[in-house]
Amino acid sequence: MPDPITTATSVTPLTPPVSQSTKAGSALSSDFETFLQMLTAQAKHQDPLEPIDSSEYAAQLAQFSMVEQQVMSNDLLSALTAQLGAGNMAQMSGWIGMEARTTAPVPFDGRPIIVSPNPAAVADEVNLVVYDSTGAEVQRKTIPVSADPVEWAGTKADGTSFDSGLYSFQVESRANGKVLLAEPAETYARITEARILDNETLLVLEGGSAIPASSVSGLREPPAI
């Protein structure tokens, strides 16, 4: 019986995959050679009594050259975008473990959540509206007409606690009984992961919410427990 370790290490390494830009360059070179062969064959078999105008050759050659340059430019832009994305990912990796200030849903585990409202200055009444992970309104409470942070304790009217899960918040500003402004309120949540999707850096928050890095309005060290 062959030694399994020897057998495993004797496997021939796979050939490294060819990059997309290399494939594109090879395809362009092949197509260009085919194009020249077609022009040569066209010139060889043309009617001597009605020769093709040389300007037509030049126009066809120029058109193909333009397409070739465009494809090469697109490959170069793709490579530059990938490099920028990798650099951005390296920068975002330092954010993992920090707390990001966003309007994304945040997890509730029985501990109070600090909400940062931004009500309309002319409002005479401001309500903090709480939504669960399904988007259903679960609580509404009056808060001061102020941008000072408020605490959502996560308790119902009967004193029991809301179930653990993701919750989001909205601040509703009213004046004379009419709604002037209703916009999401910001909270802090810990960043657990950074990803790149479609050349955009996404941050995954504790609880699973994924947000664009550009939507983060604040960053802080997590408070000591």
N, C-alpha and C positions, 0 to 999 in steps of 0.2 A: 504493500500500500504506500503511495507516495506521501511524503511529508507535507501536510496541509500548509505549513508555513512556507516551505520551499516552493510549493505550487503557486501560492498566492503572490510571492515576490517575483516569480518568473513571468508574470503576465506582461505582455508588451505594452508600454505606455501608449495612451491614445494621442493622436496628433492634435496639437492645440488648434482650436477653432479659428477659422479665418475671420477677421474683423469685417464689419459691414462696409467700412470705407475701402478695404482692400478688394472686397467683392465688387463694389461699385466701380473702382478704378479698372479692374480686369475686364468688367463688362463693357465699360466705355471704350477701352483700347480695342477689344474684339469688334465692337460695333463700328468703330471708326475704320478699322482695316476692311471690314465687310463693305462699308460704304465706298471706300476707294476702289475696291475690286469691282463693285457695281458700276462706278463711273468709268473705269477702264473698259469693262465689257461693253458698256453703252457706246463709248467712243469707237471701239473696234468694230462693232456691228452696225454703226449708223449708215444711213443711205448717203453715198458719196455725192449724189445729185442734190440732196437736201440736208446738208450737215447741220448738226445742232449748234446753236449759237453758244460761243464760249462763255458768254455772260450767264447762261443758265447753269453751267457747271459751277461758276464762282458763287452764284446765289445759293445753290444747294449746299456747297461746301461751307459757306458762311452760316447758313441756317443750322447745320449740324454742329458746327463749332460753338454757336451760341448755346445750344441745348447742352452740349458737353460742359461748358463753363458754368452753366446754371446748376447742373447736378453736382459738380465739384464744389461750388460755393455752398450748396445746401449741406453737403457732407462736412465741410469746414465749420459751418455754423452749428451743426449738431454736435461736433466734437467740442467746440468751445462751450456750448451749453452744458454738456456733460461735465466738463472740468469745473465750471462755475457751481454746478449742483453739488459736486463732490466737496468743493471748498466750503460751501454753505452747510453741508452736512457735518463737516468737521467742526465748524463753529457752533452749530446747534447741539452737538454732543455735550458741550459744557453746560447746557441748560437742563439736562436730565437730572432729576432730583430736586430742581428748583420748583417754586410755585409760580404759575402764570396767572395773570389777571385777565380774564376773558368773560364773554357772555355765554359761554358754552355750559351745558348741563354739568353739574358737579355732584359727587357722591355724598349722600347723607348716611352716617353710621350711628346716629344717636347724639353726636356732638353738635353744638350750635354752628351755624354757618354765618360768616360775616359777609354782608351784602353792601355794595357801594352804590347808592342811588345817585341819580343826577336829575332831580325834578325841575320843572319849569319854574323860573323865579317868580312869575306872576300867579302861580297856583295858590289857591286857598285850602286845598285838600290834596293829600298825596297818599296813594294806596300801594302797598307792596303785594303783588299778585304772584302766587306760587303755583308752579305747574309740575306734574309728575312726568315720568319718562314717556308716557303716551301722549303728552301734550294737554292733558285734562287739568283744569283749574282745581286745586285742592284746598287753597286757602287764600284769603284776602284780609289784609290788616292795614290800619291807618298808621302812617309813620310821619315824623316831623317834616315840614317843608324845608329841607336842608340836604346838603350833599355829604353830611357826616355819615360814616358807616353805621349800619344798623345790624342787629343780631337777630337771625331767625333761629329760634330755639327748636323748631321741628316738632312742636306739640300741638295737638288738636284742641278744640274748644272744651272737650271733656277731660283734658289733662294727659291723655295718653299720647304716646309718641307715634309719629308717622313711621311707616315701614322704611327699612333701609332701601336705598336705590338712588337713582339720578333725579335731581330736581333743578329746575331753572326758574329764573325770577324776572319779573317785569315791573317797572315803576310807572304808575298811571297818575298823571297830574291833572287835576280838575280845577275849574274856576266857575263859580255860579252854577254848579251842578253839571257842567259840561266838560267832557274830556278834551283837554288841550294837547296832551302829549302822552303817548304810551310807547315806551322803548325798553329794550332788555337792560337789566341791571348786571353789573359786573361782580364777579366773585373770584376767589383764588382757588386753584387746584394744582396738585403736584403733577409735573411732567414725568412720564414713565418711559417714553420712547420718541425717537425722531425718525421720520421716513421721508423718502423722496417719491412723489407720484406725479407723473406728467410734468417733470422739471420744476415741481413746486415742493417746498419743504413742509411737511405736516408734522404736528406735534400731537402725540397721544397722551391724553390726561388720565389720571387715576379715575377708574370707572369706565374707561373705554371711549370717551369723546375724542374725536380727531378734529383738529382745527388748523388752519393755515398759520404758519409762524408770523405772518404779517398782521394777523388779527390780535396778537398779544399786545396789550397796552401797558403792562407792568410785569416786573419780575422781582421775586424776593426769595430769601432763604426761608425754608420751612421753619415754623416756630417750634421751639423745643416742647416736647410733650411731658 
